[in-house]
Amino acid sequence: MQVGDTMTIKPITVGLNATLLACAKIMAKEHVGSLLVVENEQVIGLFTEQDMVRKAMIADKPSSSMTAKEIMETTLITISPEQDLGDAMQLLRDHNIRHLPVVHNGKLAGLITGKDILKVQPDLFDVLANKIELREQDRKISKGMCSACGNYADDLHEQQGELFCEHCRE
């Protein structure tokens, strides 16, 4: 199956000068988590909910005075509609992204996400779940107090919701 078979054909787009407030309203109205920033039918940026939180909120400026141009991601990974869905999934995984603009002959053709792929190829759910598990593994507690002996350990492992050192593990 190809990307063109699954992609959103008419993704929601905005211009460079769309305000953050306008972008938020569009995203809410359209029930989407991202907007493609387009100029002359070419994708020049991607604006996501995460960008709003990670970039805009910390700028501490009114949403009516900031523009998509200031917040959007400009380093874009794209794919063509002729490529295989497996290629799209691999790009999403390898670059730790959730939105993949689809470009044909230099122009925007659509947008594909992991959700789009899972709708038509649910067997890829395990691949996506493994990606999430690997990404979250670094955030899990590995140091602290053992639930059994109370000693501090650098190598804790979780068992049934509790953390145990090497000596107290089953």
HUQUI-V891022 format. One record per residue. RES is the residue in three letters. PHI is phi in radians with two decimals (none if undefined). BURIAL is b if it has 24 or more other C-alpha atoms within 12 Angstrom, else e. Layout:
res=RES phi=PHI burial=BURIAL
res=RES phi=PHI burial=BURIAL
This chain:
res=MET phi=none burial=e
res=GLN phi=-1.76 burial=e
res=VAL phi=-0.98 burial=b
res=GLY phi=-1.06 burial=b
res=ASP phi=-1.34 burial=b
res=THR phi=-2.08 burial=b
res=MET phi=-1.13 burial=b
res=THR phi=-1.34 burial=b
res=ILE phi=-1.31 burial=e
res=LYS phi=-2.12 burial=e
res=PRO phi=-1.17 burial=b
res=ILE phi=-1.34 burial=b
res=THR phi=-2.18 burial=b
res=VAL phi=-2.44 burial=b
res=GLY phi=-1.59 burial=b
res=LEU phi=-0.98 burial=b
res=ASN phi=-1.66 burial=e
res=ALA phi=-1.10 burial=b
res=THR phi=-1.31 burial=b
res=LEU phi=-1.01 burial=b
res=LEU phi=-1.08 burial=e
res=ALA phi=-1.10 burial=b
res=CYS phi=-1.07 burial=b
res=ALA phi=-1.08 burial=b
res=LYS phi=-1.12 burial=e
res=ILE phi=-1.11 burial=b
res=MET phi=-1.07 burial=b
res=ALA phi=-1.16 burial=e
res=LYS phi=-1.12 burial=e
res=GLU phi=-1.56 burial=e
res=HIS phi=0.99 burial=e
res=VAL phi=-2.18 burial=e
res=GLY phi=-1.80 burial=b
res=SER phi=-2.67 burial=b
res=LEU phi=-2.31 burial=b
res=LEU phi=-1.60 burial=b
res=VAL phi=-1.66 burial=b
res=VAL phi=-2.17 burial=b
res=GLU phi=-2.48 burial=e
res=ASN phi=0.94 burial=e
res=GLU phi=1.13 burial=e
res=GLN phi=-1.96 burial=b
res=VAL phi=-1.34 burial=b
res=ILE phi=-2.04 burial=b
res=GLY phi=-2.95 burial=b
res=LEU phi=-2.29 burial=b
res=PHE phi=-2.10 burial=b
res=THR phi=-2.15 burial=b
res=GLU phi=-1.02 burial=b
res=GLN phi=-1.10 burial=e
res=ASP phi=-1.08 burial=b
res=MET phi=-1.06 burial=b
res=VAL phi=-1.33 burial=e
res=ARG phi=-1.38 burial=e
res=LYS phi=-1.97 burial=b
res=ALA phi=-1.28 burial=b
res=MET phi=-1.08 burial=e
res=ILE phi=-1.33 burial=e
res=ALA phi=-1.26 burial=e
res=ASP phi=0.94 burial=e
res=LYS phi=-2.08 burial=e
res=PRO phi=-1.04 burial=e
res=SER phi=-1.14 burial=b
res=SER phi=-1.43 burial=e
res=SER phi=-1.90 burial=e
res=MET phi=-1.70 burial=b
res=THR phi=-2.02 burial=b
res=ALA phi=-0.98 burial=b
res=LYS phi=-1.00 burial=b
res=GLU phi=-1.32 burial=b
res=ILE phi=-1.91 burial=b
res=MET phi=-1.07 burial=b
res=GLU phi=-1.51 burial=b
res=THR phi=-1.86 burial=e
res=THR phi=-1.51 burial=e
res=LEU phi=-1.78 burial=b
res=ILE phi=-1.73 burial=b
res=THR phi=-2.16 burial=b
res=ILE phi=-2.49 burial=b
res=SER phi=-1.70 burial=b
res=PRO phi=-1.15 burial=b
res=GLU phi=-1.42 burial=e
res=GLN phi=-1.29 burial=b
res=ASP phi=-1.30 burial=e
res=LEU phi=-1.04 burial=b
res=GLY phi=-1.08 burial=b
res=ASP phi=-1.11 burial=e
res=ALA phi=-1.12 burial=b
res=MET phi=-1.09 burial=b
res=GLN phi=-1.14 burial=b
res=LEU phi=-1.11 burial=b
res=LEU phi=-1.04 burial=b
res=ARG phi=-1.19 burial=b
res=ASP phi=-1.14 burial=e
res=HIS phi=-1.80 burial=e
res=ASN phi=0.90 burial=e
res=ILE phi=-2.15 burial=b
res=ARG phi=-2.04 burial=b
res=HIS phi=-2.25 burial=b
res=LEU phi=-2.24 burial=b
res=PRO phi=-1.11 burial=b
res=VAL phi=-1.81 burial=b
res=VAL phi=-2.14 burial=b
res=HIS phi=-2.26 burial=e
res=ASN phi=0.91 burial=e
res=GLY phi=1.39 burial=e
res=LYS phi=-2.03 burial=e
res=LEU phi=-1.09 burial=b
res=ALA phi=-1.98 burial=b
res=GLY phi=2.97 burial=b
res=LEU phi=-2.54 burial=b
res=ILE phi=-2.29 burial=b
res=THR phi=-2.22 burial=b
res=GLY phi=-1.03 burial=b
res=LYS phi=-1.08 burial=b
res=ASP phi=-1.05 burial=b
res=ILE phi=-1.17 burial=b
res=LEU phi=-1.14 burial=e
res=LYS phi=-1.11 burial=e
res=VAL phi=-1.80 burial=e
res=GLN phi=-2.35 burial=e
res=PRO phi=-1.08 burial=e
res=ASP phi=-1.16 burial=e
res=LEU phi=-1.41 burial=e
res=PHE phi=-0.98 burial=e
res=ASP phi=-1.06 burial=e
res=VAL phi=-1.10 burial=e
res=LEU phi=-1.16 burial=b
res=ALA phi=-1.09 burial=e
res=ASN phi=-1.11 burial=e
res=LYS phi=-1.06 burial=b
res=ILE phi=-1.14 burial=e
res=GLU phi=-1.08 burial=e
res=LEU phi=-1.12 burial=e
res=ARG phi=-1.16 burial=e
res=GLU phi=-1.42 burial=e
res=GLN phi=-1.00 burial=e
res=ASP phi=-1.17 burial=e
res=ARG phi=-1.50 burial=e
res=LYS phi=-1.30 burial=e
res=ILE phi=-1.18 burial=e
res=SER phi=-2.21 burial=e
res=LYS phi=-2.18 burial=e
res=GLY phi=2.54 burial=e
res=MET phi=-1.62 burial=e
res=CYS phi=-1.24 burial=b
res=SER phi=-1.16 burial=b
res=ALA phi=-1.54 burial=e
res=CYS phi=-1.72 burial=e
res=GLY phi=1.42 burial=e
res=ASN phi=-1.41 burial=e
res=TYR phi=-1.31 burial=e
res=ALA phi=-2.48 burial=e
res=ASP phi=-1.51 burial=e
res=ASP phi=-2.27 burial=e
res=LEU phi=-1.42 burial=b
res=HIS phi=-2.25 burial=b
res=GLU phi=-1.48 burial=b
res=GLN phi=-2.43 burial=e
res=GLN phi=0.91 burial=e
res=GLY phi=1.45 burial=e
res=GLU phi=-2.09 burial=e
res=LEU phi=-1.86 burial=b
res=PHE phi=-2.24 burial=b
res=CYS phi=-1.35 burial=b
res=GLU phi=-1.03 burial=e
res=HIS phi=-1.33 burial=e
res=CYS phi=-1.77 burial=e
res=ARG phi=-1.17 burial=e
res=GLU phi=-1.30 burial=e
